[in-house]
Amino acid sequence: MQEMKQDSSTLSWNAMGDEWLTLAQTGESRMRFIMPHMLRYMGDVRGLHILDLGCGEGGYSRAMSAMGAFVTAVDCSAAAIRYAQEQAQREGLTITHNLRNSNDLFGIPDASFDVVLSSMMLMDVEDLAGTLREAVRVLKPGGRVFVSMLHPCFDGNHERGIGRQGQGESREVVVKNYFEPREWDAPLPNGTTSVIWRHRTLSEYVKAFLAAGLTIADMHEPRATQEEAENFRSLTMIRRIPLFLYWELRKISC
Ligand SMILES: C[S@@+](CC[C@H](N)C(=O)[O-])C[C@H]1O[C@@H](n2cnc3c(N)ncnc32)[C@H](O)[C@@H]1O
């Protein structure tokens, strides 16, 4: 049987074990902001064949499957794939799960998806070019990639967490050095196990997208509504600063 390719990102996320599963499902910004805003941004997914790349605990896969998409989910974390598989089964959803490094989607045929979703994972992968190459390979011509990431201009660099300081209304992002460091070890917010964080500049992402044969159809800085900010304390900052960046990319049709 072919084994998953290991690199620093797959080793690091496997060392997290189950921790991400809980953090993901209890994290206010993921549950109340990043995920609902992305699902709205993607629009109607009914009938589409979608690859959830770096699916984690599988929340997006289940939501898209429940909306009528045909979903394949991939992650490098054995704990995440096991949990996502069990949860889909419990909810009676048909989702195909694969343990893979995103830079080597072996067994997944060329041109088989309308959409690849990469939610909050591109900044984690060691091999950005290889991940984008594989995403483009499995997309049909004209297919789309939806990406969410920590906004590279406001991820802070990195002496204190990701540069976020203060509380409530006065919380701010302090950007000390946009160009360095490029990677560092730290636990996730509210976590205990260290994982490798990676910072790439905005232009590195754009150049990598273009080099992979993708065009930029849209770029979006989701902003918390007044109501979201009033209801959830962690979202007040996203009324003022775009902590997350979304992209809609399109595979160039030959
Ligand atoms: C921050 S989590 C996001 C999970 C999910 N997409 C979400 O938004 O809830 C990053 C995910 O990417 C996965 N990941 C990191 N590097 C990877 C790689 N090289 N190949 C496949 N998955 C990877 C991790 O295991 C983890 O589940």
The ligand as a MOL file (V3000), in Angstrom:
LIG
                    3D

  0  0  0     0  0            999 V3000
M  V30 BEGIN CTAB
M  V30 COUNTS 27 29 0 0 0
M  V30 BEGIN ATOM
M  V30 1 C -5.8550 24.8720 10.9890 0
M  V30 2 S -6.3270 23.2650 10.5080 0 CHG=1
M  V30 3 C -7.7410 23.6150 9.4560 0
M  V30 4 C -8.6440 22.4260 9.3060 0
M  V30 5 C -9.9380 22.6640 8.5160 0
M  V30 6 N -9.6900 22.9470 7.1360 0
M  V30 7 C -10.7080 23.7890 9.1400 0
M  V30 8 O -10.6950 24.9010 8.6010 0
M  V30 9 O -11.2920 23.5590 10.1870 0 CHG=-1
M  V30 10 C -5.0830 22.8120 9.3120 0
M  V30 11 C -5.2990 21.4160 8.7820 0
M  V30 12 O -4.3920 21.1830 7.7180 0
M  V30 13 C -3.8560 19.9030 7.8440 0
M  V30 14 N -2.5440 19.8970 7.1660 0
M  V30 15 C -1.4280 20.5910 7.5010 0
M  V30 16 N -0.4410 20.3040 6.6360 0
M  V30 17 C -0.9450 19.4170 5.7420 0
M  V30 18 C -0.4100 18.7540 4.6080 0
M  V30 19 N 0.8450 18.9520 4.2100 0
M  V30 20 N -1.2050 17.8940 3.9330 0
M  V30 21 C -2.4870 17.6660 4.3190 0
M  V30 22 N -3.0570 18.2840 5.3790 0
M  V30 23 C -2.3010 19.1580 6.0730 0
M  V30 24 C -3.7690 19.6730 9.3510 0
M  V30 25 O -3.7050 18.3300 9.7070 0
M  V30 26 C -5.0300 20.3470 9.8470 0
M  V30 27 O -6.1190 19.4530 9.9020 0
M  V30 END ATOM
M  V30 BEGIN BOND
M  V30 1 1 1 2
M  V30 2 1 2 3
M  V30 3 1 2 10
M  V30 4 1 3 4
M  V30 5 1 4 5
M  V30 6 1 5 6
M  V30 7 1 5 7
M  V30 8 2 7 8
M  V30 9 1 7 9
M  V30 10 1 10 11
M  V30 11 1 11 12
M  V30 12 1 11 26
M  V30 13 1 12 13
M  V30 14 1 13 14
M  V30 15 1 13 24
M  V30 16 1 14 15
M  V30 17 1 14 23
M  V30 18 2 15 16
M  V30 19 1 16 17
M  V30 20 1 17 18
M  V30 21 2 17 23
M  V30 22 1 18 19
M  V30 23 2 18 20
M  V30 24 1 20 21
M  V30 25 2 21 22
M  V30 26 1 22 23
M  V30 27 1 24 25
M  V30 28 1 24 26
M  V30 29 1 26 27
M  V30 END BOND
M  V30 END CTAB
M  END
